[in-house]
């Protein structure tokens, strides 16, 4: 059988009936869920309008709208967080899971999920240790991609014509670089002005490096042969822009060799690992970029001197060999001594021989002169005249003999003109001779000659020997005795 319903009251005197009913003296109407959520939201936001929380990031993600969603946690609790797009774009670092940060903002509730969360207005890395941990994590990730490999490093140009510098145009860094370049080797410098610290610095540095790399070799702006990314010293926070992933990737992807000169000698950034060469200071970067002009000139002078020495070395060696061989040769005086002595001997012998011969000829002349006395000559002439008379050679005898010879030659003289071959030329004959003057008497002999000379009474006539002309054939139609006109 049914059990009667018992109306039990709670501690507030309200019964737990089936239908909600007001009680005596109750003037508070029930609140809706939205109303209580709004009350909670105002209460939390009024009580915790500004808070600073320290915790480890977890579940970091960026929405397509640009908003940043994450969780802040420690070893005992977890708090959701959201950072709107404007604040997320102003962050000086890239939020990642595991980074310990200090977030500033206000607590609020999210009624749609009955959760409370923090709306983050700014976020910073919690201390230098956490910053170094983030740096090491980023370095390990980029190193795993091969951005820091030694095989990617390119050699620097020996003497760059144009040097691009990415730095602040108002700091002491650019003045130090220009001054050092002017001292060592004056070069053309292109400065790309950028922020080197603070919000937007990393984006400007990366854009400058990519801008230099994108210049055309033959464009209106000369393309640098070398790029220097420089900044003065500072804390790790001041140098953090050169640890950003965008800067590191821009330096690694640059098609121009890059020198990183960020901070002092003890400062190291990820840009130093990605660059082709690290300089401890900006001044040292200028020293690495160009050689010393005075040293190059001295080296050229030394090379020119060595070149001259090399060119003169064979001449020097030849001169030394010539002198060594000349020392082994006898002196010219020694070579001429024997010849001089022989010449002296011959001269003396010639003088004596001439003197002796002159003396002998003088004696012969004296003896001959004794024989040529006038009485002796007259005696000899008389004796010769007597011998001539005895020989019968008187003038009458000679004239008789000459007359007999003249009588014998008279007939020959009369016949001789008749035998002259040119005598018949007076009577109209012609004598034919060859070119050498030989008289030709036969036609066969004349046909063998190429040129003949016909001798007439009044001169010679040269002729050329040719084939005999043919007689023209007589036309059958022509009447006999009449020549052919054609």
C-alpha positions in Angstrom: 0.0 0.0 0.0 1.3 3.5 -0.6 3.5 5.2 1.9 2.4 8.7 2.9 4.7 11.5 1.7 6.7 13.1 4.5 7.7 16.8 4.1 11.2 16.9 5.5 12.8 20.3 6.1 16.5 21.1 5.4 18.7 23.1 7.7 17.4 26.4 6.2 13.7 25.4 6.9 13.1 24.8 3.2 11.3 21.6 2.3 12.5 19.4 -0.6 9.2 19.2 -2.3 8.5 18.3 -5.9 7.6 21.8 -6.9 9.6 24.8 -5.8 7.5 26.9 -3.4 8.3 30.0 -1.5 8.5 29.9 2.2 7.2 32.4 4.7 9.5 35.4 5.0 11.6 34.5 1.9 12.1 37.6 -0.3 15.0 36.4 -2.5 14.0 35.2 -5.9 16.1 32.4 -7.3 19.1 33.5 -9.6 19.7 32.2 -13.1 23.0 30.5 -14.0 24.0 33.5 -16.2 23.2 35.9 -13.3 25.3 34.0 -10.8 28.1 33.6 -13.5 28.0 37.4 -14.0 28.2 38.0 -10.3 31.1 35.7 -9.9 32.9 37.3 -12.9 32.5 40.8 -11.4 33.6 39.6 -8.0 36.7 37.9 -9.3 37.6 40.8 -11.6 37.1 43.4 -8.9 39.1 41.4 -6.3 41.9 40.4 -8.7 41.9 43.3 -11.2 45.7 43.0 -11.6 47.9 40.0 -10.7 51.4 38.8 -11.5 51.7 35.0 -11.7 54.8 32.9 -12.1 54.5 29.5 -13.6 55.4 27.1 -16.4 53.8 27.4 -19.8 51.9 24.4 -21.0 49.6 23.7 -23.9 50.7 26.8 -25.8 48.9 27.4 -29.1 48.0 30.3 -31.4 44.6 30.5 -32.9 44.0 31.6 -36.5 42.8 34.9 -35.1 46.3 35.6 -33.6 45.2 35.1 -30.0 47.4 33.0 -27.7 46.0 30.3 -25.4 48.1 28.5 -22.8 48.1 27.2 -19.3 50.2 28.3 -16.3 51.0 25.6 -13.9 53.2 24.6 -11.0 53.5 21.4 -9.1 50.1 21.7 -7.5 47.7 23.7 -9.7 46.9 24.8 -13.3 45.4 28.0 -14.5 44.2 28.7 -18.0 45.4 31.8 -19.7 44.6 33.8 -22.8 46.5 36.6 -24.5 44.7 38.7 -27.1 46.3 39.3 -30.5 47.7 42.8 -29.8 49.6 41.7 -26.7 50.8 38.5 -28.4 52.3 40.4 -31.2 54.3 42.6 -28.7 56.0 39.6 -27.1 59.7 39.8 -27.1 60.1 36.0 -27.3 58.3 33.0 -28.7 56.2 31.2 -26.0 56.8 27.5 -25.9 55.9 24.7 -23.6 58.2 24.3 -20.6 59.2 27.9 -20.3 58.9 29.5 -16.9 57.3 32.9 -17.2 55.9 35.8 -15.2 52.5 36.8 -16.6 50.8 40.0 -15.7 47.0 40.6 -16.2 43.7 40.2 -14.5 41.7 37.2 -13.4 38.3 36.6 -14.9 35.8 33.8 -15.5 34.6 32.1 -18.6 30.9 31.3 -18.0 30.7 29.0 -21.0 32.8 26.4 -19.2 32.5 27.5 -15.6 36.3 28.2 -15.5 38.3 31.0 -14.2 41.4 32.2 -16.2 43.9 35.0 -16.5 43.8 37.5 -19.3 47.5 38.1 -19.9 48.5 41.6 -20.8 52.3 41.1 -20.7 54.5 38.1 -20.3 58.2 37.9 -19.5 60.6 35.0 -18.9 61.0 34.3 -15.2 64.6 35.2 -14.5 67.9 34.8 -16.4 68.0 31.1 -15.7 64.7 30.5 -17.4 65.9 32.8 -20.3 69.0 30.7 -20.6 67.0 27.5 -20.6 64.8 28.9 -23.4 67.9 29.9 -25.3 69.4 26.4 -24.9 66.2 24.8 -26.0 66.0 27.0 -29.1 69.7 26.4 -29.9 69.3 22.7 -29.7 66.2 22.8 -32.0 68.0 24.9 -34.6 71.2 22.9 -34.4 69.2 19.8 -35.1 68.0 21.4 -38.3 71.7 21.9 -39.3 71.7 25.7 -39.2 74.9 25.7 -37.2 76.9 23.1 -39.1 80.5 23.9 -39.9 80.0 22.6 -43.5 77.6 25.5 -44.2 80.2 28.1 -43.3 81.4 30.0 -46.4 84.8 31.6 -46.8 84.9 35.4 -46.5 86.0 37.4 -49.5 89.6 38.6 -49.3 89.0 42.1 -50.3 85.2 43.0 -50.5 84.4 46.0 -52.7 81.1 46.7 -50.9 80.4 45.9 -47.3 76.8 45.9 -45.9 76.3 46.7 -42.2 73.1 45.9 -40.3 73.1 48.1 -37.1 71.7 51.2 -35.5 72.8 54.3 -37.5 73.1 56.4 -34.4 75.2 54.2 -32.1 78.9 54.1 -31.6 79.1 50.7 -33.4 78.8 52.1 -36.9 81.4 54.9 -36.1 83.8 52.3 -34.8 83.4 50.1 -37.9 83.8 53.0 -40.3 86.8 54.4 -38.4 88.5 50.9 -38.4 87.8 50.4 -42.1 89.3 53.8 -43.0 92.4 52.9 -41.0 92.9 49.5 -42.5 91.5 49.6 -46.1 89.0 52.3 -47.2 85.9 50.5 -48.6 82.4 51.3 -49.7 79.9 50.7 -46.9 76.1 50.4 -47.1 74.3 50.8 -43.8 70.8 49.3 -43.3 69.5 51.1 -40.2 67.6 48.9 -37.8 66.6 48.7 -34.2 69.0 46.5 -32.2 66.9 46.3 -29.0 63.3 46.2 -28.0 60.1 45.5 -29.7 60.4 44.9 -33.5 64.2 44.7 -33.5 64.4 41.1 -34.5 62.0 41.6 -37.4 64.0 44.6 -38.7 67.3 42.8 -38.4 66.0 39.7 -40.3 64.4 42.0 -42.9 67.7 43.9 -43.4 69.7 40.7 -43.9 67.2 39.3 -46.4 67.1 42.7 -48.1 70.9 42.7 -48.7 70.7 39.1 -49.9 67.9 40.0 -52.4 69.8 42.8 -54.1 70.7 42.2 -57.8 74.4 42.1 -58.7 73.9 44.7 -61.4 71.1 46.8 -59.8 71.1 50.5 -59.0 72.1 49.6 -55.4 75.4 47.7 -55.3 75.1 44.3 -53.8 77.5 43.8 -50.9 80.2 41.2 -51.0 80.1 40.9 -47.2 77.4 41.6 -44.5 78.2 42.6 -40.9 75.5 42.3 -38.3 76.7 44.4 -35.4 75.6 45.6 -32.0 77.3 46.9 -28.9 77.4 45.0 -25.6 74.6 44.6 -23.1 72.7 42.1 -20.9 71.1 39.0 -22.2 67.8 40.8 -22.4 69.4 43.6 -24.5 70.9 41.0 -26.9 67.8 38.8 -27.1 66.8 40.1 -30.5 69.8 38.3 -32.0 68.7 35.1 -30.4 65.3 35.2 -32.2 64.6 32.4 -34.6 63.7 34.9 -37.4 67.2 36.5 -37.2 69.0 33.2 -37.0 67.2 31.8 -40.1 67.7 35.0 -42.1 71.5 34.8 -41.4 71.6 31.1 -42.2 69.7 31.6 -45.5 71.7 34.7 -46.6 73.5 34.2 -49.9 76.2 36.7 -48.9 78.9 35.7 -46.3 77.9 37.2 -42.9 80.0 38.3 -39.9 78.2 38.4 -36.6 79.6 41.1 -34.2 77.0 41.2 -31.4 78.0 42.3 -28.0 81.4 42.1 -26.3 83.9 39.2 -26.5 82.2 37.2 -23.7 78.7 37.6 -25.2 77.4 34.8 -27.5 74.1 34.8 -29.4 72.5 32.3 -31.7 73.3 34.7 -34.6 77.0 34.0 -33.9 76.4 30.3 -34.5 74.5 30.9 -37.7 76.9 33.4 -39.2 79.9 32.4 -41.4 82.3 34.1 -39.0 82.0 35.4 -35.4 83.8 38.6 -34.4 84.2 39.3 -30.6 83.5 43.0 -31.2 82.2 45.3 -34.0 85.7 46.7 -34.3 87.1 43.2 -34.7 84.5 42.6 -37.4 86.0 45.4 -39.4 89.5 44.0 -38.9 88.3 40.6 -40.1 86.4 42.1 -43.1 89.4 43.8 -44.8 93.1 43.4 -44.7 95.6 46.2 -43.9 96.3 48.2 -47.0 99.8 49.1 -45.8 100.6 45.5 -45.2 99.3 44.6 -48.7 101.5 47.2 -50.2 104.5 46.0 -48.3 103.7 42.4 -49.4 103.5 43.6 -53.0 106.8 45.3 -52.7 108.3 42.2 -51.2 106.9 40.1 -54.0 108.2 42.5 -56.6 111.6 42.4 -54.9 111.5 38.6 -55.0 110.5 38.7 -58.6 113.4 40.9 -59.5 115.7 38.7 -57.5 114.4 35.6 -59.3 114.8 37.4 -62.7 118.4 38.4 -61.8 119.3 35.1 -60.2 120.3 33.4 -63.5 122.4 36.5 -64.5 124.1 36.5 -61.1 124.8 32.8 -61.3 126.1 33.2 -64.9 128.3 36.1 -63.8 129.7 34.0 -60.9 130.4 31.0 -63.3 132.0 33.3 -65.8 134.2 34.9 -63.2 135.2 31.4 -61.9 136.1 30.2 -65.3 137.9 33.5 -66.1 140.0 33.0 -63.1 141.1 29.6 -64.5 142.1 31.1 -67.8 145.7 32.4 -68.3 146.3 36.1 -68.4 146.4 37.7 -71.8 150.0 38.8 -71.2 151.0 35.2 -70.6 149.3 34.1 -73.8 151.2 36.8 -75.8 154.6 36.3 -74.2 155.7 33.5 -76.4 154.3 35.1 -79.6 156.0 38.4 -78.6 159.2 36.5 -78.1 159.0 34.8 -81.4 158.2 38.1 -83.1 161.2 39.7 -81.5 163.4 36.8 -82.6 162.0 37.0 -86.1 162.5 40.8 -86.2 166.1 40.4 -85.1 166.7 37.7 -87.6 165.1 39.8 -90.4 167.3 42.7 -89.4 170.4 40.6 -89.5 169.4 39.0 -92.8 168.7 42.3 -94.4 172.0 43.7 -93.2 173.9 40.6 -94.4 172.2 40.6 -97.8 172.7 44.3 -98.2 176.4 43.8 -97.5 176.6 40.9 -99.9 174.8 42.8 -102.7 177.0 45.8 -102.0 180.1 43.5 -102.5 178.6 42.1 -105.7 177.8 45.6 -106.9 181.3 46.7 -106.1 182.8 43.7 -108.0 180.4 44.4 -111.0 181.2 48.0 -111.0 184.8 47.2 -111.3 184.0 45.3 -114.4 181.9 48.2 -115.9 184.7 50.6 -116.4 184.6 52.7 -119.6 187.7 51.2 -121.2 186.4 47.7 -120.6 183.0 48.5 -122.0 184.5 50.0 -125.2 186.6 46.9 -125.6 183.6 44.7 -125.3 181.6 46.8 -127.8 184.5 46.5 -130.3 184.6 42.8 -129.9 180.9 42.5 -130.4 181.0 44.6 -133.5 183.7 42.3 -134.9 181.6 39.2 -134.2 178.7 40.8 -135.9 180.7 41.6 -139.0 181.9 38.0 -139.2 178.3 36.8 -139.0 177.3 38.4 -142.4 174.4 40.4 -141.2 175.2 43.6 -143.1 172.4 45.9 -144.2 172.6 44.8 -147.9 172.0 41.2 -147.0 169.0 42.1 -144.9 167.4 44.2 -147.6 167.9 41.4 -150.1 166.1 38.9 -147.9 163.3 41.3 -147.3 162.8 41.8 -151.1 162.6 38.1 -151.7 160.0 37.6 -149.0 157.9 40.5 -150.4 158.0 39.0 -153.9 156.8 35.6 -152.5 153.9 37.3 -150.6 152.6 39.4 -153.5 150.5 36.6 -155.2 148.9 35.7 -151.9 148.0 39.3 -151.3 146.2 39.4 -154.7 144.2 36.2 -154.0 143.3 37.0 -150.3 140.6 39.7 -151.1 138.8 37.2 -153.3 138.5 34.7 -150.4 136.7 37.3 -148.1 133.1 35.9 -147.4 131.6 39.4 -147.3 133.0 40.3 -150.7 130.0 38.9 -152.6 127.7 41.1 -150.6 128.7 44.0 -152.8 127.1 42.1 -155.7 123.7 41.6 -154.0 124.4 38.3 -152.1 123.3 37.7 -148.5 125.2 35.7 -145.9 123.1 33.8 -143.3 124.5 33.4 -139.9 123.4 31.9 -136.6 123.0 34.0 -133.4 126.6 33.1 -132.5 128.0 34.4 -135.8 128.4 31.0 -137.5 127.8 31.0 -141.2 125.0 28.6 -142.2 125.2 26.9 -145.6 122.4 24.3 -145.2 118.7 24.7 -144.8 118.4 21.9 -142.3 120.8 23.6 -140.1 119.0 26.9 -140.4 115.6 25.3 -139.5 117.1 24.3 -136.2 117.8 27.8 -135.2 115.2 30.1 -133.6 116.7 33.3 -134.8 119.0 34.1 -137.8 121.0 37.1 -138.9 121.0 38.1 -142.6 124.1 40.1 -143.4 123.7 42.6 -146.3 126.2 44.9 -147.8 125.0 47.8 -145.7 124.2 46.0 -142.4 122.6 43.1 -140.6 119.0 42.1 -140.4 117.8 39.8 -137.5 115.0 37.4 -138.5 112.9 34.8 -136.6 112.6 31.3 -137.9 108.9 30.0 -138.1 106.9 27.3 -139.9 106.5 27.7 -143.6 103.0 29.1 -144.5 100.5 26.8 -146.2 99.3 27.5 -149.7 95.6 28.3 -149.7 93.4 25.7 -151.3 92.0 26.8 -154.7 88.2 27.0 -154.9 86.6 24.6 -157.2 84.0 27.1 -158.2 86.5 29.8 -159.1 87.6 29.9 -162.7 91.1 28.9 -163.3 93.6 31.7 -163.2 91.5 33.9 -161.0 92.2 34.2 -157.2 89.5 33.7 -154.5 88.5 37.1 -153.1 87.6 35.6 -149.7 
